[in-house]
Amino acid sequence: MSVPRDIQDFFSAQPWTQNYWRCQMVYRNINQLQDFEHHYEFARWIIRESGWPYFPIELPNAPYKEMYKEAKGLYNDNMFVMHREANVEDADYYKSEHYREKTHRGWGACTLYGRAWNATGHDETFDGYDWCPEVVERCPITYKYFKEEFPETPDGRIRFMLVDRGGYIQPHNDRTEPGLLSPINIALNNPEGCEFRMRHKGYVPFGKGGTACYVDIGNVHSVWNRSSLPRFHIIAHGKPKPEMSNVILNSLRKLIGGKYD
């Protein structure tokens, strides 16, 4: 199966620093941080002003294995719809070289909280987001976690995201302003051979499963799944609960070996 030149070029670019966060940010920045009076101010600085391209976080009590199992159930039930497909009526367009070169492949989504289970895009004119019963029924553990334990309240979509085996997401950015004021990206699995890269920033360090990151999607980024397994993530838009400050700071402590107290 051929791969568009944009994907080949993006993933062959050098240099790629696998642990950009630790190498380029922690040891350079952590000792230069101003003395914040309150921990929540430090957490706010990390998300709004640090300029870090991503920030790995430890989500307490997240049932990763169970959510992964439920995501696979959605996949087997054909509940993923292709995300950001071109909306063009001319059938010949889908046979064209431009379509093959510029369109994402195998990028799917299924909405847990939003407008409808099969409505995966953002709609600024719609303000009635709710839990989607077709997905709640199939994914009771995921639903319970996001409704009761996730350290944010829903403020936008919560979606299962798929990059199928051999699939890719074309290089793009989702906004122009920088910052980690983004949805949380949760890896339910991230099979070996599937990579999330940012231009000039390297790999986003998702593990094989059970990891989460704030990601600055103002950076140009791309995903290419060269594994033999589908890759499942959850993207959750929310408003932080009070306990999120502690989640962020505990995550930072783990990253730097407990050097911030």
C-alpha positions in Angstrom: 0.0 0.0 0.0 1.5 3.3 -1.1 1.9 6.2 1.3 1.6 9.9 0.3 4.8 11.9 -0.1 3.7 14.3 2.7 3.7 11.4 5.2 7.0 10.0 4.0 8.7 13.4 4.2 7.3 14.2 7.6 8.5 11.0 9.2 11.9 10.9 7.6 12.8 14.5 8.7 15.7 14.8 11.1 16.5 15.2 13.8 13.9 13.4 15.9 14.6 13.5 19.6 12.6 10.7 21.2 12.6 12.2 24.7 12.3 15.9 23.9 10.4 16.8 27.0 13.1 15.6 29.4 16.1 16.5 27.3 15.0 20.0 26.2 12.6 21.3 28.8 12.8 19.8 32.3 16.4 20.3 33.1 16.6 23.6 31.3 13.5 25.2 32.7 12.6 23.7 36.0 15.2 25.6 38.0 14.2 28.9 36.3 10.6 28.8 37.3 9.4 31.6 39.5 8.4 30.9 43.0 4.7 30.5 42.8 2.8 31.2 46.0 0.2 28.4 45.3 0.5 25.1 43.6 -2.5 25.8 41.4 -0.7 28.8 40.0 2.2 26.6 39.0 -0.2 24.1 37.3 -1.8 27.0 35.5 1.6 28.2 34.3 2.4 24.8 32.9 -0.7 24.6 30.8 -1.0 28.2 29.7 2.5 29.7 29.6 5.2 27.1 29.6 5.4 26.7 25.9 6.0 23.0 26.3 4.7 21.0 23.2 3.3 18.2 25.3 3.0 17.3 29.0 2.5 13.6 30.1 0.0 13.2 32.9 -0.8 10.5 35.4 -4.6 10.0 35.5 -5.6 8.5 38.8 -7.7 5.3 38.8 -8.0 5.3 35.0 -9.3 1.8 33.9 -7.0 1.7 30.8 -7.3 -2.1 30.2 -11.1 -2.1 30.4 -11.4 1.0 28.2 -9.1 -0.6 25.6 -11.3 -3.7 25.7 -14.4 -1.5 25.1 -12.7 0.3 22.3 -12.0 -3.0 20.6 -15.7 -3.8 21.0 -16.6 -0.6 19.2 -14.2 -1.5 16.4 -15.6 -5.0 16.0 -19.1 -3.5 15.9 -18.1 -1.1 13.1 -18.9 1.9 15.3 -16.0 4.0 14.1 -16.8 6.5 11.3 -14.1 8.1 9.2 -13.0 11.4 10.7 -12.5 14.6 8.6 -13.3 12.9 5.3 -13.5 15.2 2.3 -17.1 16.3 1.7 -17.1 16.4 -2.1 -20.0 15.2 -4.3 -17.9 14.6 -7.4 -17.2 10.8 -7.3 -14.2 11.2 -9.6 -12.5 13.3 -6.9 -12.1 10.3 -4.7 -10.2 8.6 -7.5 -7.9 11.5 -8.1 -4.2 11.8 -7.1 -5.0 14.9 -5.0 -7.4 12.9 -2.9 -4.9 10.0 -2.4 -2.1 12.4 -1.5 -3.9 14.8 0.8 -6.6 12.8 2.6 -6.1 10.9 5.9 -6.3 7.1 5.8 -7.9 4.9 8.5 -8.5 7.8 10.9 -11.8 7.1 12.7 -13.8 8.3 15.6 -16.8 7.3 17.8 -18.3 9.9 20.1 -19.1 9.1 23.7 -20.1 12.6 24.7 -21.2 15.0 22.0 -23.9 15.6 19.4 -24.3 12.0 18.2 -22.2 8.9 18.3 -21.4 9.2 14.6 -21.0 13.0 14.6 -17.3 13.4 15.3 -16.5 16.9 14.2 -16.8 20.1 16.1 -20.0 22.1 15.6 -19.9 25.6 17.1 -23.6 26.1 16.4 -24.7 23.1 18.6 -24.9 23.5 22.3 -26.7 20.3 23.4 -23.9 17.9 23.8 -24.8 14.8 25.9 -23.8 11.2 26.5 -24.5 9.1 23.4 -26.6 6.1 24.5 -25.4 3.8 21.7 -21.8 4.1 23.1 -22.7 4.3 26.8 -24.4 0.9 26.4 -21.4 -0.6 24.8 -18.8 1.1 27.0 -20.2 1.3 30.6 -16.7 1.3 32.3 -15.5 4.2 30.1 -18.7 6.1 30.7 -18.6 5.7 34.5 -14.9 6.8 34.6 -15.5 10.0 32.6 -18.8 10.8 34.4 -17.5 10.2 37.9 -13.7 10.1 38.2 -12.1 11.9 35.4 -10.5 15.2 36.8 -12.4 17.3 34.3 -16.1 17.9 33.6 -17.1 17.5 29.9 -16.9 20.7 27.9 -17.0 19.5 24.4 -16.6 16.1 22.8 -15.3 13.0 24.3 -14.4 10.6 21.6 -12.8 7.2 21.0 -10.2 7.8 18.2 -8.8 5.2 15.8 -5.8 5.1 13.5 -6.2 1.7 11.8 -3.3 -0.6 10.8 -1.5 1.1 7.9 -3.4 4.3 8.5 -2.1 7.8 9.0 -3.2 11.3 9.9 -1.8 13.9 7.5 0.5 16.6 9.0 -1.7 19.5 10.3 -2.3 21.8 13.2 -5.7 22.4 14.8 -5.2 26.1 15.8 -2.7 28.9 15.4 -2.2 30.0 19.0 0.3 27.9 21.1 -0.4 26.4 24.5 -1.5 23.2 26.3 -5.1 24.4 26.6 -6.1 21.4 24.6 -8.1 18.2 25.1 -6.4 15.4 26.9 -5.1 12.7 24.6 -5.3 9.3 26.3 -3.6 6.3 24.7 -5.5 3.0 25.4 -2.9 1.3 23.3 -0.1 2.6 21.1 1.4 -0.4 19.3 5.1 -0.6 18.4 5.4 1.0 15.0 2.7 3.6 15.6 4.2 7.1 16.1 2.8 10.5 16.9 5.3 13.2 15.8 5.5 17.0 16.0 7.4 19.1 13.6 10.7 20.2 15.2 9.7 18.6 18.5 10.0 14.9 18.0 8.0 12.1 19.3 5.1 12.5 21.7 5.9 9.8 24.3 2.8 7.7 24.3 3.5 4.2 25.8 2.1 0.9 24.5 -1.0 1.5 26.6 -2.3 3.5 29.6 -0.7 6.8 29.0 -2.1 10.4 28.7 -0.8 13.7 27.5 -1.8 17.3 27.1 -0.7 18.1 23.6 -0.2 21.5 22.0 -2.1 21.0 18.8 -1.0 24.4 17.6 2.2 22.5 16.5 2.1 20.7 13.2 1.7 17.0 14.0 1.0 13.7 12.3 0.4 10.0 13.2 1.4 7.0 11.2 0.5 3.5 12.3 2.9 1.1 10.7 2.0 -1.7 13.0 -0.3 -4.7 12.5 -2.8 -3.5 15.1 -5.4 -0.7 15.2 -4.4 2.2 17.6 -7.1 3.4 20.0 -7.0 6.7 21.9 -9.6 8.8 23.7 -9.6 12.6 23.2 -11.5 14.4 26.0 -12.4 18.1 26.0 -13.2 19.3 29.5 -13.0 21.9 32.2 -10.6 21.1 35.0 -12.0 20.2 38.4 -10.1 21.5 41.5 -8.2 18.3 41.8 -6.6 18.7 38.4 -3.9 20.9 39.8 -2.7 18.1 42.0 -2.9 15.7 39.0 -0.6 18.0 37.0 1.9 18.6 39.8 2.0 14.9 40.8 2.7 14.1 37.1 5.5 16.7 37.1 7.0 15.1 40.3 7.1 11.7 38.6 8.8 13.1 35.5 11.6 14.9 37.4 12.0 12.4 40.1 10.3 14.3 42.9 12.4 17.4 42.6 9.5 19.8 42.8 7.7 20.1 46.2 
